[in-house]
Amino acid sequence: MVEKRAARRYRVLKGATIAFGGHDVACTVRNLSSGGAAIELAAPAILPSSFTLVIERDQFIRRCRPVWSNERRIGVAFN
């Protein structure tokens, strides 16, 4: 398979939070690059078109938007 991503993604397993409109949704970051990430939710959720991804232990905070999703996994691009 030919890799089409602009930046290489690295496999990670980091607890994170999706924050939007005063709400927080716990998630796990499964892979990460300079341009985006794949995150996994404990349960399906409806998310807005833009939100903040926070990995507290790494002091990582990025505005992002979903670019693909299935039941519990979401691919996001960083703004």
PDB file of N, CA, C and O in Angstrom:
ATOM      1  N   MET A   1       0.837  -1.179   0.000  1.00  0.00           N
ATOM      2  CA  MET A   1       0.000   0.000   0.000  1.00  0.00           C
ATOM      3  C   MET A   1       0.886   1.248   0.000  1.00  0.00           C
ATOM      4  O   MET A   1       1.885   1.306   0.718  1.00  0.00           O
ATOM      5  N   VAL A   2       0.524   2.224  -0.792  1.00  0.00           N
ATOM      6  CA  VAL A   2       1.277   3.466  -0.909  1.00  0.00           C
ATOM      7  C   VAL A   2       0.780   4.449   0.138  1.00  0.00           C
ATOM      8  O   VAL A   2      -0.420   4.704   0.239  1.00  0.00           O
ATOM      9  N   GLU A   3       1.703   4.999   0.915  1.00  0.00           N
ATOM     10  CA  GLU A   3       1.360   5.986   1.940  1.00  0.00           C
ATOM     11  C   GLU A   3       1.120   7.336   1.278  1.00  0.00           C
ATOM     12  O   GLU A   3       1.981   7.830   0.550  1.00  0.00           O
ATOM     13  N   LYS A   4      -0.051   7.944   1.524  1.00  0.00           N
ATOM     14  CA  LYS A   4      -0.407   9.212   0.898  1.00  0.00           C
ATOM     15  C   LYS A   4      -0.379  10.388   1.864  1.00  0.00           C
ATOM     16  O   LYS A   4      -0.602  11.527   1.453  1.00  0.00           O
ATOM     17  N   ARG A   5      -0.112  10.136   3.127  1.00  0.00           N
ATOM     18  CA  ARG A   5      -0.108  11.215   4.110  1.00  0.00           C
ATOM     19  C   ARG A   5       1.107  12.113   3.911  1.00  0.00           C
ATOM     20  O   ARG A   5       2.180  11.654   3.520  1.00  0.00           O
ATOM     21  N   ALA A   6       0.919  13.403   4.188  1.00  0.00           N
ATOM     22  CA  ALA A   6       2.010  14.367   4.054  1.00  0.00           C
ATOM     23  C   ALA A   6       3.038  14.201   5.171  1.00  0.00           C
ATOM     24  O   ALA A   6       4.226  14.441   4.953  1.00  0.00           O
ATOM     25  N   ALA A   7       2.603  13.795   6.361  1.00  0.00           N
ATOM     26  CA  ALA A   7       3.503  13.628   7.505  1.00  0.00           C
ATOM     27  C   ALA A   7       3.349  12.226   8.074  1.00  0.00           C
ATOM     28  O   ALA A   7       2.236  11.709   8.155  1.00  0.00           O
ATOM     29  N   ARG A   8       4.434  11.620   8.459  1.00  0.00           N
ATOM     30  CA  ARG A   8       4.420  10.281   9.027  1.00  0.00           C
ATOM     31  C   ARG A   8       3.680  10.280  10.371  1.00  0.00           C
ATOM     32  O   ARG A   8       3.871  11.165  11.205  1.00  0.00           O
ATOM     33  N   ARG A   9       2.839   9.270  10.554  1.00  0.00           N
ATOM     34  CA  ARG A   9       2.135   9.115  11.825  1.00  0.00           C
ATOM     35  C   ARG A   9       2.866   8.104  12.683  1.00  0.00           C
ATOM     36  O   ARG A   9       3.390   7.109  12.184  1.00  0.00           O
ATOM     37  N   TYR A  10       2.895   8.370  13.978  1.00  0.00           N
ATOM     38  CA  TYR A  10       3.556   7.493  14.937  1.00  0.00           C
ATOM     39  C   TYR A  10       2.518   6.875  15.853  1.00  0.00           C
ATOM     40  O   TYR A  10       1.640   7.569  16.367  1.00  0.00           O
ATOM     41  N   ARG A  11       2.618   5.572  16.056  1.00  0.00           N
ATOM     42  CA  ARG A  11       1.696   4.888  16.967  1.00  0.00           C
ATOM     43  C   ARG A  11       1.965   5.352  18.391  1.00  0.00           C
ATOM     44  O   ARG A  11       3.109   5.398  18.843  1.00  0.00           O
ATOM     45  N   VAL A  12       0.893   5.692  19.082  1.00  0.00           N
ATOM     46  CA  VAL A  12       0.967   6.098  20.482  1.00  0.00           C
ATOM     47  C   VAL A  12      -0.242   5.510  21.205  1.00  0.00           C
ATOM     48  O   VAL A  12      -1.170   5.006  20.573  1.00  0.00           O
ATOM     49  N   LEU A  13      -0.221   5.577  22.489  1.00  0.00           N
ATOM     50  CA  LEU A  13      -1.351   5.162  23.313  1.00  0.00           C
ATOM     51  C   LEU A  13      -1.416   6.154  24.474  1.00  0.00           C
ATOM     52  O   LEU A  13      -0.859   5.917  25.546  1.00  0.00           O
ATOM     53  N   LYS A  14      -2.107   7.264  24.235  1.00  0.00           N
ATOM     54  CA  LYS A  14      -2.127   8.356  25.210  1.00  0.00           C
ATOM     55  C   LYS A  14      -3.556   8.740  25.551  1.00  0.00           C
ATOM     56  O   LYS A  14      -4.395   8.920  24.669  1.00  0.00           O
ATOM     57  N   GLY A  15      -3.813   8.859  26.825  1.00  0.00           N
ATOM     58  CA  GLY A  15      -5.107   9.350  27.279  1.00  0.00           C
ATOM     59  C   GLY A  15      -5.230  10.824  26.940  1.00  0.00           C
ATOM     60  O   GLY A  15      -4.273  11.583  27.088  1.00  0.00           O
ATOM     61  N   ALA A  16      -6.409  11.230  26.484  1.00  0.00           N
ATOM     62  CA  ALA A  16      -6.623  12.615  26.073  1.00  0.00           C
ATOM     63  C   ALA A  16      -8.066  13.015  26.335  1.00  0.00           C
ATOM     64  O   ALA A  16      -8.887  12.212  26.778  1.00  0.00           O
ATOM     65  N   THR A  17      -8.350  14.274  26.049  1.00  0.00           N
ATOM     66  CA  THR A  17      -9.689  14.812  26.203  1.00  0.00           C
ATOM     67  C   THR A  17     -10.044  15.629  24.969  1.00  0.00           C
ATOM     68  O   THR A  17      -9.221  16.383  24.450  1.00  0.00           O
ATOM     69  N   ILE A  18     -11.271  15.470  24.510  1.00  0.00           N
ATOM     70  CA  ILE A  18     -11.827  16.321  23.460  1.00  0.00           C
ATOM     71  C   ILE A  18     -12.686  17.355  24.184  1.00  0.00           C
ATOM     72  O   ILE A  18     -13.615  17.000  24.909  1.00  0.00           O
ATOM     73  N   ALA A  19     -12.372  18.634  23.986  1.00  0.00           N
ATOM     74  CA  ALA A  19     -13.085  19.700  24.681  1.00  0.00           C
ATOM     75  C   ALA A  19     -13.825  20.581  23.676  1.00  0.00           C
ATOM     76  O   ALA A  19     -13.269  20.987  22.655  1.00  0.00           O
ATOM     77  N   PHE A  20     -15.094  20.869  23.989  1.00  0.00           N
ATOM     78  CA  PHE A  20     -15.901  21.755  23.141  1.00  0.00           C
ATOM     79  C   PHE A  20     -17.097  22.241  23.925  1.00  0.00           C
ATOM     80  O   PHE A  20     -17.731  21.467  24.643  1.00  0.00           O
ATOM     81  N   GLY A  21     -17.410  23.511  23.796  1.00  0.00           N
ATOM     82  CA  GLY A  21     -18.612  24.091  24.387  1.00  0.00           C
ATOM     83  C   GLY A  21     -18.849  23.752  25.846  1.00  0.00           C
ATOM     84  O   GLY A  21     -19.992  23.523  26.241  1.00  0.00           O
ATOM     85  N   GLY A  22     -17.811  23.714  26.651  1.00  0.00           N
ATOM     86  CA  GLY A  22     -17.960  23.381  28.065  1.00  0.00           C
ATOM     87  C   GLY A  22     -18.079  21.897  28.353  1.00  0.00           C
ATOM     88  O   GLY A  22     -18.283  21.511  29.504  1.00  0.00           O
ATOM     89  N   HIS A  23     -17.956  21.055  27.335  1.00  0.00           N
ATOM     90  CA  HIS A  23     -18.029  19.603  27.496  1.00  0.00           C
ATOM     91  C   HIS A  23     -16.649  18.985  27.305  1.00  0.00           C
ATOM     92  O   HIS A  23     -15.825  19.502  26.551  1.00  0.00           O
ATOM     93  N   ASP A  24     -16.409  17.884  27.989  1.00  0.00           N
ATOM     94  CA  ASP A  24     -15.179  17.115  27.830  1.00  0.00           C
ATOM     95  C   ASP A  24     -15.548  15.674  27.540  1.00  0.00           C
ATOM     96  O   ASP A  24     -16.419  15.105  28.198  1.00  0.00           O
ATOM     97  N   VAL A  25     -14.883  15.078  26.549  1.00  0.00           N
ATOM     98  CA  VAL A  25     -15.092  13.677  26.208  1.00  0.00           C
ATOM     99  C   VAL A  25     -13.736  12.982  26.295  1.00  0.00           C
ATOM    100  O   VAL A  25     -12.793  13.368  25.605  1.00  0.00           O
ATOM    101  N   ALA A  26     -13.641  11.964  27.137  1.00  0.00           N
ATOM    102  CA  ALA A  26     -12.393  11.216  27.262  1.00  0.00           C
ATOM    103  C   ALA A  26     -12.150  10.402  25.999  1.00  0.00           C
ATOM    104  O   ALA A  26     -13.085   9.877  25.394  1.00  0.00           O
ATOM    105  N   CYS A  27     -10.887  10.305  25.609  1.00  0.00           N
ATOM    106  CA  CYS A  27     -10.534   9.538  24.421  1.00  0.00           C
ATOM    107  C   CYS A  27      -9.105   9.018  24.563  1.00  0.00           C
ATOM    108  O   CYS A  27      -8.403   9.348  25.519  1.00  0.00           O
ATOM    109  N   THR A  28      -8.689   8.201  23.600  1.00  0.00           N
ATOM    110  CA  THR A  28      -7.327   7.695  23.542  1.00  0.00           C
ATOM    111  C   THR A  28      -6.762   8.041  22.177  1.00  0.00           C
ATOM    112  O   THR A  28      -7.378   7.755  21.150  1.00  0.00           O
ATOM    113  N   VAL A  29      -5.586   8.659  22.169  1.00  0.00           N
ATOM    114  CA  VAL A  29      -4.909   8.956  20.910  1.00  0.00           C
ATOM    115  C   VAL A  29      -4.163   7.700  20.502  1.00  0.00           C
ATOM    116  O   VAL A  29      -3.345   7.188  21.266  1.00  0.00           O
ATOM    117  N   ARG A  30      -4.438   7.194  19.295  1.00  0.00           N
ATOM    118  CA  ARG A  30      -3.842   5.949  18.812  1.00  0.00           C
ATOM    119  C   ARG A  30      -2.664   6.170  17.874  1.00  0.00           C
ATOM    120  O   ARG A  30      -1.731   5.367  17.848  1.00  0.00           O
ATOM    121  N   ASN A  31      -2.699   7.255  17.103  1.00  0.00           N
ATOM    122  CA  ASN A  31      -1.526   7.643  16.328  1.00  0.00           C
ATOM    123  C   ASN A  31      -1.527   9.153  16.170  1.00  0.00           C
ATOM    124  O   ASN A  31      -2.560   9.813  16.280  1.00  0.00           O
ATOM    125  N   LEU A  32      -0.327   9.686  15.906  1.00  0.00           N
ATOM    126  CA  LEU A  32      -0.147  11.123  15.969  1.00  0.00           C
ATOM    127  C   LEU A  32       0.898  11.551  14.943  1.00  0.00           C
ATOM    128  O   LEU A  32       1.906  10.870  14.754  1.00  0.00           O
ATOM    129  N   SER A  33       0.654  12.682  14.281  1.00  0.00           N
ATOM    130  CA  SER A  33       1.634  13.283  13.378  1.00  0.00           C
ATOM    131  C   SER A  33       1.602  14.789  13.593  1.00  0.00           C
ATOM    132  O   SER A  33       0.840  15.291  14.418  1.00  0.00           O
ATOM    133  N   SER A  34       2.426  15.496  12.853  1.00  0.00           N
ATOM    134  CA  SER A  34       2.423  16.952  12.969  1.00  0.00           C
ATOM    135  C   SER A  34       1.128  17.554  12.423  1.00  0.00           C
ATOM    136  O   SER A  34       0.768  18.675  12.781  1.00  0.00           O
ATOM    137  N   GLY A  35       0.428  16.817  11.560  1.00  0.00           N
ATOM    138  CA  GLY A  35      -0.778  17.359  10.938  1.00  0.00           C
ATOM    139  C   GLY A  35      -2.093  16.816  11.441  1.00  0.00           C
ATOM    140  O   GLY A  35      -3.147  17.359  11.112  1.00  0.00           O
ATOM    141  N   GLY A  36      -2.060  15.734  12.251  1.00  0.00           N
ATOM    142  CA  GLY A  36      -3.316  15.165  12.714  1.00  0.00           C
ATOM    143  C   GLY A  36      -3.123  13.960  13.604  1.00  0.00           C
ATOM    144  O   GLY A  36      -2.012  13.653  14.035  1.00  0.00           O
ATOM    145  N   ALA A  37      -4.233  13.275  13.875  1.00  0.00           N
ATOM    146  CA  ALA A  37      -4.206  12.140  14.784  1.00  0.00           C
ATOM    147  C   ALA A  37      -5.398  11.238  14.525  1.00  0.00           C
ATOM    148  O   ALA A  37      -6.374  11.632  13.886  1.00  0.00           O
ATOM    149  N   ALA A  38      -5.296  10.020  15.036  1.00  0.00           N
ATOM    150  CA  ALA A  38      -6.446   9.117  15.088  1.00  0.00           C
ATOM    151  C   ALA A  38      -6.769   8.938  16.559  1.00  0.00           C
ATOM    152  O   ALA A  38      -5.900   8.596  17.361  1.00  0.00           O
ATOM    153  N   ILE A  39      -8.020   9.170  16.904  1.00  0.00           N
ATOM    154  CA  ILE A  39      -8.429   9.042  18.303  1.00  0.00           C
ATOM    155  C   ILE A  39      -9.540   8.014  18.408  1.00  0.00           C
ATOM    156  O   ILE A  39     -10.315   7.805  17.475  1.00  0.00           O
ATOM    157  N   GLU A  40      -9.596   7.377  19.569  1.00  0.00           N
ATOM    158  CA  GLU A  40     -10.597   6.346  19.835  1.00  0.00           C
ATOM    159  C   GLU A  40     -11.436   6.773  21.032  1.00  0.00           C
ATOM    160  O   GLU A  40     -10.904   7.196  22.059  1.00  0.00           O
ATOM    161  N   LEU A  41     -12.741   6.659  20.888  1.00  0.00           N
ATOM    162  CA  LEU A  41     -13.674   6.998  21.960  1.00  0.00           C
ATOM    163  C   LEU A  41     -14.137   5.727  22.663  1.00  0.00           C
ATOM    164  O   LEU A  41     -14.176   4.661  22.049  1.00  0.00           O
ATOM    165  N   ALA A  42     -14.484   5.827  23.930  1.00  0.00           N
ATOM    166  CA  ALA A  42     -14.998   4.674  24.671  1.00  0.00           C
ATOM    167  C   ALA A  42     -16.379   4.273  24.153  1.00  0.00           C
ATOM    168  O   ALA A  42     -16.750   3.100  24.207  1.00  0.00           O
ATOM    169  N   ALA A  43     -17.126   5.236  23.658  1.00  0.00           N
ATOM    170  CA  ALA A  43     -18.467   4.986  23.121  1.00  0.00           C
ATOM    171  C   ALA A  43     -18.699   5.963  21.966  1.00  0.00           C
ATOM    172  O   ALA A  43     -18.097   7.037  21.945  1.00  0.00           O
ATOM    173  N   PRO A  44     -19.552   5.615  21.016  1.00  0.00           N
ATOM    174  CA  PRO A  44     -19.834   6.549  19.920  1.00  0.00           C
ATOM    175  C   PRO A  44     -20.335   7.889  20.462  1.00  0.00           C
ATOM    176  O   PRO A  44     -21.072   7.935  21.446  1.00  0.00           O
ATOM    177  N   ALA A  45     -19.929   8.963  19.814  1.00  0.00           N
ATOM    178  CA  ALA A  45     -20.349  10.299  20.249  1.00  0.00           C
ATOM    179  C   ALA A  45     -20.487  11.197  19.030  1.00  0.00           C
ATOM    180  O   ALA A  45     -19.820  10.991  18.016  1.00  0.00           O
ATOM    181  N   ILE A  46     -21.349  12.182  19.136  1.00  0.00           N
ATOM    182  CA  ILE A  46     -21.499  13.188  18.099  1.00  0.00           C
ATOM    183  C   ILE A  46     -20.640  14.376  18.506  1.00  0.00           C
ATOM    184  O   ILE A  46     -20.823  14.955  19.577  1.00  0.00           O
ATOM    185  N   LEU A  47     -19.707  14.727  17.641  1.00  0.00           N
ATOM    186  CA  LEU A  47     -18.795  15.821  17.941  1.00  0.00           C
ATOM    187  C   LEU A  47     -19.043  16.980  16.988  1.00  0.00           C
ATOM    188  O   LEU A  47     -19.537  16.778  15.879  1.00  0.00           O
ATOM    189  N   PRO A  48     -18.704  18.195  17.413  1.00  0.00           N
ATOM    190  CA  PRO A  48     -18.886  19.355  16.539  1.00  0.00           C
ATOM    191  C   PRO A  48     -17.854  19.364  15.413  1.00  0.00           C
ATOM    192  O   PRO A  48     -16.959  18.519  15.378  1.00  0.00           O
ATOM    193  N   SER A  49     -17.979  20.303  14.511  1.00  0.00           N
ATOM    194  CA  SER A  49     -17.084  20.391  13.358  1.00  0.00           C
ATOM    195  C   SER A  49     -15.692  20.898  13.718  1.00  0.00           C
ATOM    196  O   SER A  49     -14.778  20.827  12.896  1.00  0.00           O
ATOM    197  N   SER A  50     -15.522  21.403  14.923  1.00  0.00           N
ATOM    198  CA  SER A  50     -14.222  21.864  15.402  1.00  0.00           C
ATOM    199  C   SER A  50     -14.184  21.690  16.914  1.00  0.00           C
ATOM    200  O   SER A  50     -15.168  21.971  17.598  1.00  0.00           O
ATOM    201  N   PHE A  51     -13.060  21.231  17.435  1.00  0.00           N
ATOM    202  CA  PHE A  51     -12.915  21.048  18.878  1.00  0.00           C
ATOM    203  C   PHE A  51     -11.439  21.082  19.242  1.00  0.00           C
ATOM    204  O   PHE A  51     -10.579  21.188  18.368  1.00  0.00           O
ATOM    205  N   THR A  52     -11.150  20.992  20.538  1.00  0.00           N
ATOM    206  CA  THR A  52      -9.773  21.020  21.027  1.00  0.00           C
ATOM    207  C   THR A  52      -9.396  19.642  21.544  1.00  0.00           C
ATOM    208  O   THR A  52     -10.136  19.032  22.316  1.00  0.00           O
ATOM    209  N   LEU A  53      -8.235  19.158  21.111  1.00  0.00           N
ATOM    210  CA  LEU A  53      -7.693  17.890  21.603  1.00  0.00           C
ATOM    211  C   LEU A  53      -6.621  18.231  22.628  1.00  0.00           C
ATOM    212  O   LEU A  53      -5.702  18.998  22.341  1.00  0.00           O
ATOM    213  N   VAL A  54      -6.742  17.656  23.830  1.00  0.00           N
ATOM    214  CA  VAL A  54      -5.817  17.955  24.922  1.00  0.00           C
ATOM    215  C   VAL A  54      -5.200  16.655  25.426  1.00  0.00           C
ATOM    216  O   VAL A  54      -5.912  15.748  25.857  1.00  0.00           O
ATOM    217  N   ILE A  55      -3.869  16.567  25.369  1.00  0.00           N
ATOM    218  CA  ILE A  55      -3.130  15.487  26.011  1.00  0.00           C
ATOM    219  C   ILE A  55      -2.411  16.148  27.178  1.00  0.00           C
ATOM    220  O   ILE A  55      -1.315  16.687  27.021  1.00  0.00           O
ATOM    221  N   GLU A  56      -3.029  16.103  28.335  1.00  0.00           N
ATOM    222  CA  GLU A  56      -2.590  16.882  29.478  1.00  0.00           C
ATOM    223  C   GLU A  56      -1.161  16.557  29.908  1.00  0.00           C
ATOM    224  O   GLU A  56      -0.382  17.469  30.187  1.00  0.00           O
ATOM    225  N   ARG A  57      -0.807  15.278  29.965  1.00  0.00           N
ATOM    226  CA  ARG A  57       0.525  14.917  30.478  1.00  0.00           C
ATOM    227  C   ARG A  57       1.657  15.413  29.580  1.00  0.00           C
ATOM    228  O   ARG A  57       2.790  15.558  30.038  1.00  0.00           O
ATOM    229  N   ASP A  58       1.361  15.675  28.305  1.00  0.00           N
ATOM    230  CA  ASP A  58       2.362  16.196  27.369  1.00  0.00           C
ATOM    231  C   ASP A  58       2.226  17.703  27.152  1.00  0.00           C
ATOM    232  O   ASP A  58       2.987  18.283  26.377  1.00  0.00           O
ATOM    233  N   GLN A  59       1.277  18.336  27.820  1.00  0.00           N
ATOM    234  CA  GLN A  59       0.955  19.748  27.620  1.00  0.00           C
ATOM    235  C   GLN A  59       0.700  20.033  26.137  1.00  0.00           C
ATOM    236  O   GLN A  59       1.164  21.034  25.591  1.00  0.00           O
ATOM    237  N   PHE A  60      -0.048  19.130  25.506  1.00  0.00           N
ATOM    238  CA  PHE A  60      -0.363  19.182  24.079  1.00  0.00           C
ATOM    239  C   PHE A  60      -1.797  19.661  23.928  1.00  0.00           C
ATOM    240  O   PHE A  60      -2.724  19.014  24.415  1.00  0.00           O
ATOM    241  N   ILE A  61      -1.985  20.786  23.257  1.00  0.00           N
ATOM    242  CA  ILE A  61      -3.320  21.344  23.022  1.00  0.00           C
ATOM    243  C   ILE A  61      -3.380  21.782  21.563  1.00  0.00           C
ATOM    244  O   ILE A  61      -2.592  22.621  21.126  1.00  0.00           O
ATOM    245  N   ARG A  62      -4.327  21.204  20.809  1.00  0.00           N
ATOM    246  CA  ARG A  62      -4.461  21.554  19.391  1.00  0.00           C
ATOM    247  C   ARG A  62      -5.937  21.689  19.017  1.00  0.00           C
ATOM    248  O   ARG A  62      -6.769  20.868  19.402  1.00  0.00           O
ATOM    249  N   ARG A  63      -6.238  22.732  18.268  1.00  0.00           N
ATOM    250  CA  ARG A  63      -7.556  22.861  17.642  1.00  0.00           C
ATOM    251  C   ARG A  63      -7.578  21.891  16.476  1.00  0.00           C
ATOM    252  O   ARG A  63      -6.594  21.784  15.745  1.00  0.00           O
ATOM    253  N   CYS A  64      -8.675  21.187  16.290  1.00  0.00           N
ATOM    254  CA  CYS A  64      -8.737  20.234  15.187  1.00  0.00           C
ATOM    255  C   CYS A  64     -10.149  20.084  14.662  1.00  0.00           C
ATOM    256  O   CYS A  64     -11.122  20.568  15.240  1.00  0.00           O
ATOM    257  N   ARG A  65     -10.213  19.384  13.530  1.00  0.00           N
ATOM    258  CA  ARG A  65     -11.498  19.103  12.894  1.00  0.00           C
ATOM    259  C   ARG A  65     -11.495  17.650  12.444  1.00  0.00           C
ATOM    260  O   ARG A  65     -10.469  17.140  11.996  1.00  0.00           O
ATOM    261  N   PRO A  66     -12.627  16.987  12.560  1.00  0.00           N
ATOM    262  CA  PRO A  66     -12.692  15.590  12.105  1.00  0.00           C
ATOM    263  C   PRO A  66     -12.640  15.516  10.585  1.00  0.00           C
ATOM    264  O   PRO A  66     -13.252  16.333   9.897  1.00  0.00           O
ATOM    265  N   VAL A  67     -11.905  14.529  10.062  1.00  0.00           N
ATOM    266  CA  VAL A  67     -11.838  14.338   8.614  1.00  0.00           C
ATOM    267  C   VAL A  67     -12.400  12.987   8.194  1.00  0.00           C
ATOM    268  O   VAL A  67     -12.754  12.807   7.029  1.00  0.00           O
ATOM    269  N   TRP A  68     -12.491  12.033   9.118  1.00  0.00           N
ATOM    270  CA  TRP A  68     -13.148  10.757   8.867  1.00  0.00           C
ATOM    271  C   TRP A  68     -13.549  10.174  10.214  1.00  0.00           C
ATOM    272  O   TRP A  68     -13.007  10.549  11.254  1.00  0.00           O
ATOM    273  N   SER A  69     -14.504   9.251  10.182  1.00  0.00           N
ATOM    274  CA  SER A  69     -14.902   8.597  11.432  1.00  0.00           C
ATOM    275  C   SER A  69     -15.598   7.279  11.124  1.00  0.00           C
ATOM    276  O   SER A  69     -16.146   7.075  10.041  1.00  0.00           O
ATOM    277  N   ASN A  70     -15.556   6.393  12.113  1.00  0.00           N
ATOM    278  CA  ASN A  70     -16.396   5.207  12.117  1.00  0.00           C
ATOM    279  C   ASN A  70     -17.035   5.164  13.495  1.00  0.00           C
ATOM    280  O   ASN A  70     -17.101   6.203  14.152  1.00  0.00           O
ATOM    281  N   GLU A  71     -17.497   4.042  13.957  1.00  0.00           N
ATOM    282  CA  GLU A  71     -18.243   4.015  15.219  1.00  0.00           C
ATOM    283  C   GLU A  71     -17.517   4.674  16.380  1.00  0.00           C
ATOM    284  O   GLU A  71     -18.083   5.527  17.062  1.00  0.00           O
ATOM    285  N   ARG A  72     -16.267   4.285  16.610  1.00  0.00           N
ATOM    286  CA  ARG A  72     -15.551   4.796  17.787  1.00  0.00           C
ATOM    287  C   ARG A  72     -14.204   5.424  17.463  1.00  0.00           C
ATOM    288  O   ARG A  72     -13.517   5.889  18.372  1.00  0.00           O
ATOM    289  N   ARG A  73     -13.817   5.450  16.226  1.00  0.00           N
ATOM    290  CA  ARG A  73     -12.530   6.053  15.838  1.00  0.00           C
ATOM    291  C   ARG A  73     -12.768   7.273  14.973  1.00  0.00           C
ATOM    292  O   ARG A  73     -13.671   7.304  14.137  1.00  0.00           O
ATOM    293  N   ILE A  74     -11.933   8.284  15.197  1.00  0.00           N
ATOM    294  CA  ILE A  74     -12.049   9.531  14.455  1.00  0.00           C
ATOM    295  C   ILE A  74     -10.660   9.972  14.014  1.00  0.00           C
ATOM    296  O   ILE A  74      -9.724  10.001  14.814  1.00  0.00           O
ATOM    297  N   GLY A  75     -10.535  10.311  12.750  1.00  0.00           N
ATOM    298  CA  GLY A  75      -9.299  10.923  12.254  1.00  0.00           C
ATOM    299  C   GLY A  75      -9.481  12.419  12.265  1.00  0.00           C
ATOM    300  O   GLY A  75     -10.489  12.932  11.778  1.00  0.00           O
ATOM    301  N   VAL A  76      -8.512  13.126  12.817  1.00  0.00           N
ATOM    302  CA  VAL A  76      -8.612  14.581  12.899  1.00  0.00           C
ATOM    303  C   VAL A  76      -7.414  15.229  12.229  1.00  0.00           C
ATOM    304  O   VAL A  76      -6.320  14.666  12.195  1.00  0.00           O
ATOM    305  N   ALA A  77      -7.638  16.415  11.700  1.00  0.00           N
ATOM    306  CA  ALA A  77      -6.575  17.259  11.153  1.00  0.00           C
ATOM    307  C   ALA A  77      -6.441  18.456  12.090  1.00  0.00           C
ATOM    308  O   ALA A  77      -7.438  19.017  12.547  1.00  0.00           O
ATOM    309  N   PHE A  78      -5.207  18.836  12.367  1.00  0.00           N
ATOM    310  CA  PHE A  78      -4.969  19.997  13.217  1.00  0.00           C
ATOM    311  C   PHE A  78      -5.111  21.261  12.396  1.00  0.00           C
ATOM    312  O   PHE A  78      -4.666  21.324  11.250  1.00  0.00           O
ATOM    313  N   ASN A  79      -5.744  22.280  12.995  1.00  0.00           N
ATOM    314  CA  ASN A  79      -5.929  23.578  12.319  1.00  0.00           C
ATOM    315  C   ASN A  79      -4.682  24.414  12.448  1.00  0.00           C
ATOM    316  O   ASN A  79      -4.638  25.538  11.948  1.00  0.00           O
TER     317      ASN A  79
END
